[in-house]
Amino acid sequence: MVYLNREKENVNLEYFIAKRVRSSTNYKNSVSAPIIKIAIAAIAIGVVVMLIAIATGVGLQKKIKEKVSAFNGHVGVSLFDRNNSITTIKPISIDQDFYPEFTAVPEVTHIQAVATKGGMIRTSTDFEGIIFKGVGTDYRWEYFADFIIEGRVPEINQEDIGKEILISDEIAARLQLKVGDKAPTYFMKANGQEPTAKGFTIAGIYDSGLEEYDSKFIIGDIKNVQRINQWAPDQVGKFEIFIEDFDELNAVGERIQMNTPSNMNAMTIEQELPAIFQWLALLDGNIFGIIGIILIVGIINMITALLVLILDRTHMIGVLKSLGAENWMVRKIFLYNAMNLVFKGLLIGNLIGLGLIAIQYYLSPLTLDPQSYQVSRMPVYISWWHVVLLNVGTFMVCLLALMVPSLIVSRISPVKAMRFE
């Protein structure tokens, strides 16, 4: 019975302390009120910056990976002696166990045969070196659909040799070409033979934002490359393989290598284009660095607010201790109120941050230099687990960081505190 009465008294006393401490945030003339507002604003601004850092960093990585994959596939399979040339040197027969269905690796969603050939487009006023990428009827144009800004994809069928091409906006601008124009193209032959001329018609214009590809590649029927190189109809340059989950790229790439002939090499796009992916990996460090700095600033502001709050209520703490309040009880109430401020900052920061991300996602007011960032508009991407992890992590870090400064409550003497004004 005595124990129950003691528990009831502690609950009532705790409620009384909480009410008194919380009142400090409601009085405009309170000493701690401006500091509290600053602390809430700091948490809110920090959350906005962290959300934007994650959304832009992850969005940029995701967009560039999608674009590079659209050009190369996730894994490329070619002969070991193909050397490092971007144009196809030796052909591969399409009579393979893994084509057209890679049943040995279930993670593979699609496989397509392609071939490349260096050439030159020459008009009456100018010329431009290009790389012709030949594709067949198995080519997945949906990976490329977002890049087409004018016209359509070339018509490619099994019987006739297609004479239509897809050209980049950059090449079209330099050569002053448009959809429907003729693009006389010349291809070099081996052994010093005279170049082969092809009269292509521009069916569409694309703009991927990837400078390395837009400045070189045109896309057309693979049968043109086969005829120029004097290959058989069943010979191609390489196979481009697409998988379900990019995060499993390395593991799936190894399995693909194990299920291809010994004279073939399976390379992931990370292995083929290490410079791009090393640059993308640096973005992770930038994101973590920004989050770390913002958390430090937010913690410092919250510690300051808590100490000012305790200082502003020193006299009250002394009175309550004299009435029998334990140190942990008083500390807990101050921590409750401090975390209430963190919660308010998180709520405001999430509303503003997610709002700004939504504006960029739908309206794209922020643009980038494609020569430096490989994209023309700032891409943003954020998932629900990013938001949950960020908020829970921020809340827990602030709570743990505030445990130490709250110890000052245990050092306040009731006698000295009641004299404090």
C-alpha beads as a LAMMPS data file, in Angstrom:
LAMMPS data file: protein, C-alpha beads

421 atoms
420 bonds

1 atom types
1 bond types

-500.0 500.0 xlo xhi
-500.0 500.0 ylo yhi
-500.0 500.0 zlo zhi

Masses

1 110.0

Atoms # bond

1 1 1 0.000 0.000 0.000
2 1 1 2.851 2.359 0.871
3 1 1 4.608 1.401 -2.384
4 1 1 1.503 2.235 -4.453
5 1 1 1.119 5.587 -2.763
6 1 1 4.784 6.339 -3.434
7 1 1 4.373 5.486 -7.124
8 1 1 1.296 7.704 -7.323
9 1 1 3.161 10.584 -5.717
10 1 1 6.045 10.172 -8.192
11 1 1 3.636 10.201 -11.131
12 1 1 1.894 13.342 -9.891
13 1 1 5.196 15.047 -9.176
14 1 1 6.561 14.053 -12.580
15 1 1 3.464 15.438 -14.286
16 1 1 3.825 18.683 -12.319
17 1 1 7.486 19.035 -13.334
18 1 1 6.719 18.325 -16.972
19 1 1 3.982 20.935 -16.989
20 1 1 6.265 23.544 -15.461
21 1 1 9.174 22.797 -17.816
22 1 1 6.938 22.715 -20.887
23 1 1 5.549 26.101 -19.964
24 1 1 8.962 27.605 -20.770
25 1 1 8.306 27.054 -24.450
26 1 1 4.975 28.867 -24.264
27 1 1 6.038 32.114 -22.609
28 1 1 7.241 34.651 -25.110
29 1 1 9.121 36.530 -22.416
30 1 1 10.899 33.415 -21.102
31 1 1 14.701 33.555 -21.129
32 1 1 14.891 30.168 -22.871
33 1 1 12.209 30.839 -25.505
34 1 1 14.545 32.349 -28.171
35 1 1 17.103 29.563 -27.671
36 1 1 14.374 26.955 -28.026
37 1 1 13.164 28.503 -31.265
38 1 1 16.715 28.545 -32.597
39 1 1 17.175 24.883 -31.635
40 1 1 13.951 23.879 -33.420
41 1 1 14.972 25.899 -36.485
42 1 1 18.436 24.287 -36.493
43 1 1 16.966 20.776 -36.416
44 1 1 14.453 21.672 -39.148
45 1 1 17.111 23.212 -41.401
46 1 1 19.399 20.254 -40.758
47 1 1 16.709 17.768 -41.749
48 1 1 16.002 19.755 -44.938
49 1 1 19.684 19.740 -45.892
50 1 1 20.079 16.017 -45.119
51 1 1 16.964 15.075 -47.105
52 1 1 18.118 17.127 -50.094
53 1 1 21.642 15.677 -49.873
54 1 1 20.276 12.121 -49.894
55 1 1 17.695 12.789 -52.622
56 1 1 20.138 14.514 -54.986
57 1 1 23.040 12.147 -54.316
58 1 1 21.028 8.956 -54.697
59 1 1 19.034 10.447 -57.572
60 1 1 22.188 11.379 -59.492
61 1 1 23.678 7.920 -58.952
62 1 1 20.468 6.176 -59.988
63 1 1 19.958 8.314 -63.112
64 1 1 23.504 7.934 -64.395
65 1 1 23.423 4.172 -63.788
66 1 1 20.165 3.941 -65.749
67 1 1 21.594 5.944 -68.642
68 1 1 24.847 4.028 -68.842
69 1 1 22.939 0.730 -68.628
70 1 1 20.650 1.796 -71.473
71 1 1 23.705 2.140 -73.746
72 1 1 25.703 -0.875 -72.580
73 1 1 23.444 -3.235 -70.661
74 1 1 24.406 -4.293 -67.153
75 1 1 26.842 -6.982 -68.301
76 1 1 28.604 -7.265 -71.657
77 1 1 29.752 -10.631 -73.067
78 1 1 32.409 -10.561 -75.782
79 1 1 35.478 -12.488 -76.951
80 1 1 38.619 -12.239 -74.822
81 1 1 40.688 -11.117 -77.827
82 1 1 38.353 -8.272 -78.719
83 1 1 41.053 -5.901 -77.325
84 1 1 40.062 -2.540 -75.865
85 1 1 38.670 -1.013 -79.042
86 1 1 35.137 0.334 -78.793
87 1 1 34.438 -1.008 -82.284
88 1 1 33.945 -4.738 -82.834
89 1 1 37.016 -6.573 -84.140
90 1 1 36.081 -10.269 -84.146
91 1 1 32.525 -11.597 -84.348
92 1 1 30.700 -14.053 -82.086
93 1 1 28.164 -16.595 -83.257
94 1 1 24.673 -16.147 -81.822
95 1 1 24.444 -19.938 -81.551
96 1 1 25.079 -19.921 -77.802
97 1 1 23.437 -21.774 -74.919
98 1 1 22.709 -18.482 -73.165
99 1 1 21.053 -16.778 -76.164
100 1 1 18.296 -15.713 -76.580
101 1 1 17.288 -16.876 -73.056
102 1 1 19.864 -16.976 -70.260
103 1 1 18.099 -19.698 -68.307
104 1 1 21.178 -20.593 -66.222
105 1 1 21.010 -17.228 -64.435
106 1 1 17.390 -16.393 -63.454
107 1 1 18.303 -12.797 -62.544
108 1 1 18.845 -12.017 -66.238
109 1 1 15.780 -10.253 -67.659
110 1 1 16.928 -9.691 -71.244
111 1 1 19.842 -10.322 -73.599
112 1 1 20.428 -8.601 -76.934
113 1 1 23.053 -8.889 -79.673
114 1 1 24.830 -5.755 -80.961
115 1 1 27.878 -4.716 -82.981
116 1 1 29.764 -1.429 -83.386
117 1 1 31.702 0.114 -86.249
118 1 1 33.622 3.359 -86.519
119 1 1 32.741 5.720 -89.335
120 1 1 32.192 9.300 -90.444
121 1 1 29.132 11.327 -91.435
122 1 1 29.901 13.847 -94.144
123 1 1 27.591 16.583 -95.318
124 1 1 28.122 19.252 -97.968
125 1 1 29.546 21.629 -95.361
126 1 1 31.022 19.530 -92.550
127 1 1 31.929 16.048 -91.295
128 1 1 31.871 14.239 -87.967
129 1 1 33.452 11.034 -86.681
130 1 1 30.887 8.606 -85.254
131 1 1 30.449 5.097 -83.879
132 1 1 27.645 3.172 -85.523
133 1 1 25.938 0.803 -83.082
134 1 1 24.114 -1.942 -84.896
135 1 1 21.137 -3.501 -83.175
136 1 1 18.663 -6.202 -84.150
137 1 1 15.014 -7.018 -83.626
138 1 1 15.801 -8.174 -80.088
139 1 1 16.889 -4.672 -79.040
140 1 1 14.846 -3.271 -76.147
141 1 1 14.015 0.265 -77.229
142 1 1 12.084 0.917 -74.009
143 1 1 15.409 1.374 -72.212
144 1 1 16.073 4.178 -74.679
145 1 1 12.596 5.703 -74.829
146 1 1 13.240 8.545 -72.371
147 1 1 16.129 9.840 -74.471
148 1 1 14.257 10.402 -77.740
149 1 1 13.383 14.075 -78.142
150 1 1 12.286 14.112 -81.777
151 1 1 11.101 11.580 -84.331
152 1 1 11.006 7.846 -83.602
153 1 1 13.178 4.750 -83.376
154 1 1 14.519 3.218 -86.611
155 1 1 12.514 0.452 -88.263
156 1 1 14.421 -2.843 -88.093
157 1 1 13.156 -6.194 -89.385
158 1 1 14.522 -9.633 -90.138
159 1 1 14.453 -9.434 -93.946
160 1 1 15.621 -6.052 -95.227
161 1 1 18.678 -4.031 -94.242
162 1 1 17.428 -0.998 -92.356
163 1 1 18.488 2.382 -93.713
164 1 1 17.171 4.465 -90.808
165 1 1 19.273 5.671 -87.914
166 1 1 18.871 7.358 -84.550
167 1 1 21.283 10.250 -84.121
168 1 1 22.181 12.331 -81.075
169 1 1 21.060 15.921 -80.726
170 1 1 24.689 17.011 -80.359
171 1 1 25.797 15.451 -83.650
172 1 1 22.671 16.700 -85.419
173 1 1 23.340 20.258 -84.231
174 1 1 26.981 20.206 -85.336
175 1 1 26.086 18.866 -88.778
176 1 1 22.844 20.885 -89.048
177 1 1 20.742 17.779 -89.595
178 1 1 17.129 17.111 -88.669
179 1 1 14.617 14.268 -88.755
180 1 1 14.064 13.079 -92.348
181 1 1 17.436 14.301 -93.638
182 1 1 19.947 12.058 -95.374
183 1 1 23.172 11.326 -93.481
184 1 1 25.880 10.044 -95.876
185 1 1 28.105 7.803 -93.753
186 1 1 31.467 6.271 -94.628
187 1 1 33.025 3.195 -92.984
188 1 1 36.643 2.127 -93.246
189 1 1 37.498 -1.417 -94.312
190 1 1 40.435 -3.573 -93.344
191 1 1 43.546 -4.100 -95.509
192 1 1 43.449 -0.575 -96.925
193 1 1 40.309 -1.111 -98.979
194 1 1 38.228 1.842 -100.066
195 1 1 35.636 3.084 -97.536
196 1 1 32.077 1.838 -97.809
197 1 1 29.418 4.518 -98.207
198 1 1 25.957 4.166 -96.675
199 1 1 23.055 6.539 -97.238
200 1 1 21.104 6.592 -93.976
201 1 1 17.931 8.531 -93.215
202 1 1 17.500 10.123 -89.794
203 1 1 14.409 8.618 -88.148
204 1 1 14.855 10.215 -84.739
205 1 1 17.061 12.341 -82.512
206 1 1 18.015 11.452 -78.961
207 1 1 19.589 13.328 -76.046
208 1 1 20.797 11.187 -73.133
209 1 1 22.788 13.895 -71.385
210 1 1 25.843 11.596 -71.374
211 1 1 28.460 13.597 -73.230
212 1 1 30.662 10.566 -73.876
213 1 1 27.868 8.837 -75.831
214 1 1 25.989 11.764 -77.339
215 1 1 29.144 13.004 -79.050
216 1 1 29.795 9.673 -80.811
217 1 1 26.975 7.180 -81.137
218 1 1 24.366 6.688 -83.827
219 1 1 22.115 3.614 -83.789
220 1 1 20.840 1.558 -86.706
221 1 1 20.376 -1.931 -88.143
222 1 1 23.083 -4.458 -87.200
223 1 1 22.906 -5.957 -90.692
224 1 1 24.809 -2.909 -91.960
225 1 1 27.786 -3.776 -89.730
226 1 1 27.566 -7.438 -90.750
227 1 1 27.681 -6.560 -94.450
228 1 1 30.523 -4.019 -94.084
229 1 1 32.630 -6.480 -92.059
230 1 1 31.638 -9.384 -94.346
231 1 1 30.201 -11.359 -91.444
232 1 1 27.614 -14.101 -91.639
233 1 1 24.024 -13.213 -90.624
234 1 1 24.467 -15.160 -87.373
235 1 1 27.587 -13.262 -86.283
236 1 1 27.520 -10.287 -83.894
237 1 1 29.966 -8.177 -81.921
238 1 1 28.843 -8.728 -78.332
239 1 1 25.894 -9.498 -76.117
240 1 1 24.347 -6.942 -73.770
241 1 1 22.684 -8.453 -70.724
242 1 1 20.175 -6.774 -68.396
243 1 1 19.465 -7.948 -64.865
244 1 1 16.710 -7.337 -62.298
245 1 1 18.587 -5.651 -59.448
246 1 1 21.545 -3.348 -60.048
247 1 1 22.666 -3.806 -56.420
248 1 1 23.381 -7.462 -57.258
249 1 1 25.482 -6.545 -60.288
250 1 1 28.827 -7.993 -59.168
251 1 1 27.364 -11.258 -57.867
252 1 1 25.229 -11.802 -60.971
253 1 1 28.159 -10.808 -63.199
254 1 1 30.268 -13.582 -61.688
255 1 1 27.493 -16.120 -62.260
256 1 1 27.150 -14.975 -65.877
257 1 1 30.896 -15.430 -66.369
258 1 1 30.687 -18.966 -64.964
259 1 1 27.918 -19.837 -67.441
260 1 1 29.580 -18.526 -70.616
261 1 1 32.208 -20.290 -72.777
262 1 1 35.847 -20.081 -71.697
263 1 1 36.812 -17.943 -74.711
264 1 1 34.321 -15.226 -73.708
265 1 1 34.606 -12.517 -71.115
266 1 1 31.674 -11.162 -69.108
267 1 1 32.300 -7.616 -67.854
268 1 1 29.939 -5.548 -65.764
269 1 1 29.521 -1.887 -66.648
270 1 1 31.384 -1.035 -63.442
271 1 1 34.379 -2.927 -64.839
272 1 1 34.025 -1.425 -68.313
273 1 1 33.557 2.137 -67.087
274 1 1 35.456 2.344 -63.771
275 1 1 35.984 6.115 -63.932
276 1 1 32.253 6.881 -63.950
277 1 1 31.478 4.533 -61.073
278 1 1 34.437 5.671 -58.999
279 1 1 33.094 9.191 -59.360
280 1 1 29.635 8.015 -58.331
281 1 1 31.113 6.277 -55.273
282 1 1 32.512 9.623 -54.125
283 1 1 28.945 10.899 -53.801
284 1 1 28.349 8.439 -50.956
285 1 1 31.209 10.007 -49.023
286 1 1 29.787 13.471 -49.662
287 1 1 26.345 12.412 -48.407
288 1 1 27.706 10.877 -45.202
289 1 1 29.944 13.891 -44.667
290 1 1 27.040 16.325 -44.965
291 1 1 24.862 14.232 -42.635
292 1 1 27.672 14.043 -40.081
293 1 1 28.278 17.795 -40.089
294 1 1 24.571 18.593 -39.842
295 1 1 24.110 16.161 -36.935
296 1 1 27.000 17.759 -35.053
297 1 1 25.519 21.229 -35.529
298 1 1 22.064 20.012 -34.500
299 1 1 23.407 18.257 -31.402
300 1 1 25.306 21.366 -30.318
301 1 1 22.157 23.452 -30.673
302 1 1 20.055 20.953 -28.724
303 1 1 22.646 20.706 -25.944
304 1 1 22.657 24.496 -25.709
305 1 1 18.866 24.589 -25.568
306 1 1 18.780 21.912 -22.852
307 1 1 21.371 23.670 -20.716
308 1 1 19.564 26.997 -21.043
309 1 1 16.294 25.268 -20.193
310 1 1 17.852 23.747 -17.065
311 1 1 19.446 27.068 -16.124
312 1 1 16.145 28.871 -16.594
313 1 1 14.455 26.374 -14.252
314 1 1 17.217 25.992 -11.667
315 1 1 15.120 27.476 -8.875
316 1 1 12.239 25.163 -9.729
317 1 1 14.559 22.131 -9.758
318 1 1 15.739 23.011 -6.263
319 1 1 12.181 23.301 -4.977
320 1 1 11.160 19.996 -6.533
321 1 1 14.212 18.202 -5.169
322 1 1 13.366 19.499 -1.724
323 1 1 9.920 17.969 -2.161
324 1 1 11.480 14.561 -2.824
325 1 1 11.927 14.429 -6.593
326 1 1 14.752 12.084 -7.621
327 1 1 17.513 13.158 -10.015
328 1 1 16.489 10.697 -12.755
329 1 1 12.880 11.872 -12.555
330 1 1 13.871 15.489 -13.148
331 1 1 16.398 14.522 -15.845
332 1 1 13.783 12.426 -17.627
333 1 1 11.310 15.297 -17.778
334 1 1 13.899 17.660 -19.228
335 1 1 14.864 14.990 -21.749
336 1 1 11.182 14.532 -22.671
337 1 1 10.865 18.225 -23.365
338 1 1 14.143 18.338 -25.299
339 1 1 13.042 15.442 -27.505
340 1 1 9.714 17.190 -27.986
341 1 1 11.690 20.062 -29.504
342 1 1 13.591 17.587 -31.705
343 1 1 10.289 16.079 -32.842
344 1 1 8.955 19.525 -33.792
345 1 1 12.139 20.238 -35.749
346 1 1 11.900 16.897 -37.529
347 1 1 8.269 17.485 -38.451
348 1 1 8.909 20.963 -39.856
349 1 1 12.086 19.811 -41.632
350 1 1 10.357 16.859 -43.276
351 1 1 7.497 18.990 -44.552
352 1 1 9.840 21.561 -46.073
353 1 1 12.451 19.073 -47.319
354 1 1 10.034 16.653 -48.963
355 1 1 8.159 19.614 -50.441
356 1 1 11.317 20.948 -52.093
357 1 1 12.197 17.473 -53.370
358 1 1 8.697 17.119 -54.868
359 1 1 9.054 20.481 -56.628
360 1 1 12.366 19.406 -58.182
361 1 1 10.967 15.996 -59.138
362 1 1 7.916 17.349 -60.976
363 1 1 9.109 20.764 -62.198
364 1 1 12.935 20.408 -62.323
365 1 1 13.800 24.079 -61.732
366 1 1 17.454 23.173 -61.003
367 1 1 19.609 22.274 -64.010
368 1 1 23.158 20.950 -64.317
369 1 1 25.971 21.110 -66.842
370 1 1 25.814 17.754 -68.676
371 1 1 29.524 17.926 -69.529
372 1 1 30.362 17.852 -65.812
373 1 1 27.502 15.851 -64.288
374 1 1 26.334 13.642 -67.209
375 1 1 22.751 14.911 -66.755
376 1 1 21.046 18.147 -67.773
377 1 1 18.582 18.301 -64.853
378 1 1 19.174 17.612 -61.190
379 1 1 17.597 14.182 -60.577
380 1 1 16.109 13.443 -57.161
381 1 1 15.144 10.129 -55.638
382 1 1 14.188 9.242 -52.094
383 1 1 12.415 6.183 -50.722
384 1 1 10.360 5.782 -47.583
385 1 1 13.148 3.901 -45.815
386 1 1 15.536 6.802 -46.449
387 1 1 13.095 9.111 -44.665
388 1 1 12.403 6.694 -41.797
389 1 1 16.070 5.867 -41.249
390 1 1 17.068 9.532 -41.316
391 1 1 14.391 10.588 -38.837
392 1 1 14.861 7.672 -36.440
393 1 1 18.631 8.026 -36.608
394 1 1 18.522 11.766 -35.956
395 1 1 16.108 11.309 -33.055
396 1 1 18.201 8.570 -31.411
397 1 1 21.517 10.388 -31.889
398 1 1 20.090 13.552 -30.323
399 1 1 18.614 11.555 -27.419
400 1 1 21.912 9.825 -26.657
401 1 1 23.857 13.064 -27.017
402 1 1 21.532 14.846 -24.548
403 1 1 21.935 12.188 -21.858
404 1 1 25.300 13.604 -20.760
405 1 1 24.387 17.304 -20.398
406 1 1 21.224 16.300 -18.511
407 1 1 23.515 15.041 -15.744
408 1 1 23.865 18.645 -14.621
409 1 1 20.465 18.217 -12.945
410 1 1 21.974 15.748 -10.441
411 1 1 24.609 18.309 -9.442
412 1 1 22.126 21.026 -8.535
413 1 1 21.877 21.422 -4.774
414 1 1 18.342 22.118 -3.504
415 1 1 19.558 24.681 -0.952
416 1 1 21.704 26.647 -3.416
417 1 1 19.135 26.324 -6.199
418 1 1 16.316 27.845 -4.165
419 1 1 18.537 30.889 -3.614
420 1 1 19.192 31.137 -7.355
421 1 1 17.239 33.785 -9.211

Bonds

1 1 1 2
2 1 2 3
3 1 3 4
4 1 4 5
5 1 5 6
6 1 6 7
7 1 7 8
8 1 8 9
9 1 9 10
10 1 10 11
11 1 11 12
12 1 12 13
13 1 13 14
14 1 14 15
15 1 15 16
16 1 16 17
17 1 17 18
18 1 18 19
19 1 19 20
20 1 20 21
21 1 21 22
22 1 22 23
23 1 23 24
24 1 24 25
25 1 25 26
26 1 26 27
27 1 27 28
28 1 28 29
29 1 29 30
30 1 30 31
31 1 31 32
32 1 32 33
33 1 33 34
34 1 34 35
35 1 35 36
36 1 36 37
37 1 37 38
38 1 38 39
39 1 39 40
40 1 40 41
41 1 41 42
42 1 42 43
43 1 43 44
44 1 44 45
45 1 45 46
46 1 46 47
47 1 47 48
48 1 48 49
49 1 49 50
50 1 50 51
51 1 51 52
52 1 52 53
53 1 53 54
54 1 54 55
55 1 55 56
56 1 56 57
57 1 57 58
58 1 58 59
59 1 59 60
60 1 60 61
61 1 61 62
62 1 62 63
63 1 63 64
64 1 64 65
65 1 65 66
66 1 66 67
67 1 67 68
68 1 68 69
69 1 69 70
70 1 70 71
71 1 71 72
72 1 72 73
73 1 73 74
74 1 74 75
75 1 75 76
76 1 76 77
77 1 77 78
78 1 78 79
79 1 79 80
80 1 80 81
81 1 81 82
82 1 82 83
83 1 83 84
84 1 84 85
85 1 85 86
86 1 86 87
87 1 87 88
88 1 88 89
89 1 89 90
90 1 90 91
91 1 91 92
92 1 92 93
93 1 93 94
94 1 94 95
95 1 95 96
96 1 96 97
97 1 97 98
98 1 98 99
99 1 99 100
100 1 100 101
101 1 101 102
102 1 102 103
103 1 103 104
104 1 104 105
105 1 105 106
106 1 106 107
107 1 107 108
108 1 108 109
109 1 109 110
110 1 110 111
111 1 111 112
112 1 112 113
113 1 113 114
114 1 114 115
115 1 115 116
116 1 116 117
117 1 117 118
118 1 118 119
119 1 119 120
120 1 120 121
121 1 121 122
122 1 122 123
123 1 123 124
124 1 124 125
125 1 125 126
126 1 126 127
127 1 127 128
128 1 128 129
129 1 129 130
130 1 130 131
131 1 131 132
132 1 132 133
133 1 133 134
134 1 134 135
135 1 135 136
136 1 136 137
137 1 137 138
138 1 138 139
139 1 139 140
140 1 140 141
141 1 141 142
142 1 142 143
143 1 143 144
144 1 144 145
145 1 145 146
146 1 146 147
147 1 147 148
148 1 148 149
149 1 149 150
150 1 150 151
151 1 151 152
152 1 152 153
153 1 153 154
154 1 154 155
155 1 155 156
156 1 156 157
157 1 157 158
158 1 158 159
159 1 159 160
160 1 160 161
161 1 161 162
162 1 162 163
163 1 163 164
164 1 164 165
165 1 165 166
166 1 166 167
167 1 167 168
168 1 168 169
169 1 169 170
170 1 170 171
171 1 171 172
172 1 172 173
173 1 173 174
174 1 174 175
175 1 175 176
176 1 176 177
177 1 177 178
178 1 178 179
179 1 179 180
180 1 180 181
181 1 181 182
182 1 182 183
183 1 183 184
184 1 184 185
185 1 185 186
186 1 186 187
187 1 187 188
188 1 188 189
189 1 189 190
190 1 190 191
191 1 191 192
192 1 192 193
193 1 193 194
194 1 194 195
195 1 195 196
196 1 196 197
197 1 197 198
198 1 198 199
199 1 199 200
200 1 200 201
201 1 201 202
202 1 202 203
203 1 203 204
204 1 204 205
205 1 205 206
206 1 206 207
207 1 207 208
208 1 208 209
209 1 209 210
210 1 210 211
211 1 211 212
212 1 212 213
213 1 213 214
214 1 214 215
215 1 215 216
216 1 216 217
217 1 217 218
218 1 218 219
219 1 219 220
220 1 220 221
221 1 221 222
222 1 222 223
223 1 223 224
224 1 224 225
225 1 225 226
226 1 226 227
227 1 227 228
228 1 228 229
229 1 229 230
230 1 230 231
231 1 231 232
232 1 232 233
233 1 233 234
234 1 234 235
235 1 235 236
236 1 236 237
237 1 237 238
238 1 238 239
239 1 239 240
240 1 240 241
241 1 241 242
242 1 242 243
243 1 243 244
244 1 244 245
245 1 245 246
246 1 246 247
247 1 247 248
248 1 248 249
249 1 249 250
250 1 250 251
251 1 251 252
252 1 252 253
253 1 253 254
254 1 254 255
255 1 255 256
256 1 256 257
257 1 257 258
258 1 258 259
259 1 259 260
260 1 260 261
261 1 261 262
262 1 262 263
263 1 263 264
264 1 264 265
265 1 265 266
266 1 266 267
267 1 267 268
268 1 268 269
269 1 269 270
270 1 270 271
271 1 271 272
272 1 272 273
273 1 273 274
274 1 274 275
275 1 275 276
276 1 276 277
277 1 277 278
278 1 278 279
279 1 279 280
280 1 280 281
281 1 281 282
282 1 282 283
283 1 283 284
284 1 284 285
285 1 285 286
286 1 286 287
287 1 287 288
288 1 288 289
289 1 289 290
290 1 290 291
291 1 291 292
292 1 292 293
293 1 293 294
294 1 294 295
295 1 295 296
296 1 296 297
297 1 297 298
298 1 298 299
299 1 299 300
300 1 300 301
301 1 301 302
302 1 302 303
303 1 303 304
304 1 304 305
305 1 305 306
306 1 306 307
307 1 307 308
308 1 308 309
309 1 309 310
310 1 310 311
311 1 311 312
312 1 312 313
313 1 313 314
314 1 314 315
315 1 315 316
316 1 316 317
317 1 317 318
318 1 318 319
319 1 319 320
320 1 320 321
321 1 321 322
322 1 322 323
323 1 323 324
324 1 324 325
325 1 325 326
326 1 326 327
327 1 327 328
328 1 328 329
329 1 329 330
330 1 330 331
331 1 331 332
332 1 332 333
333 1 333 334
334 1 334 335
335 1 335 336
336 1 336 337
337 1 337 338
338 1 338 339
339 1 339 340
340 1 340 341
341 1 341 342
342 1 342 343
343 1 343 344
344 1 344 345
345 1 345 346
346 1 346 347
347 1 347 348
348 1 348 349
349 1 349 350
350 1 350 351
351 1 351 352
352 1 352 353
353 1 353 354
354 1 354 355
355 1 355 356
356 1 356 357
357 1 357 358
358 1 358 359
359 1 359 360
360 1 360 361
361 1 361 362
362 1 362 363
363 1 363 364
364 1 364 365
365 1 365 366
366 1 366 367
367 1 367 368
368 1 368 369
369 1 369 370
370 1 370 371
371 1 371 372
372 1 372 373
373 1 373 374
374 1 374 375
375 1 375 376
376 1 376 377
377 1 377 378
378 1 378 379
379 1 379 380
380 1 380 381
381 1 381 382
382 1 382 383
383 1 383 384
384 1 384 385
385 1 385 386
386 1 386 387
387 1 387 388
388 1 388 389
389 1 389 390
390 1 390 391
391 1 391 392
392 1 392 393
393 1 393 394
394 1 394 395
395 1 395 396
396 1 396 397
397 1 397 398
398 1 398 399
399 1 399 400
400 1 400 401
401 1 401 402
402 1 402 403
403 1 403 404
404 1 404 405
405 1 405 406
406 1 406 407
407 1 407 408
408 1 408 409
409 1 409 410
410 1 410 411
411 1 411 412
412 1 412 413
413 1 413 414
414 1 414 415
415 1 415 416
416 1 416 417
417 1 417 418
418 1 418 419
419 1 419 420
420 1 420 421
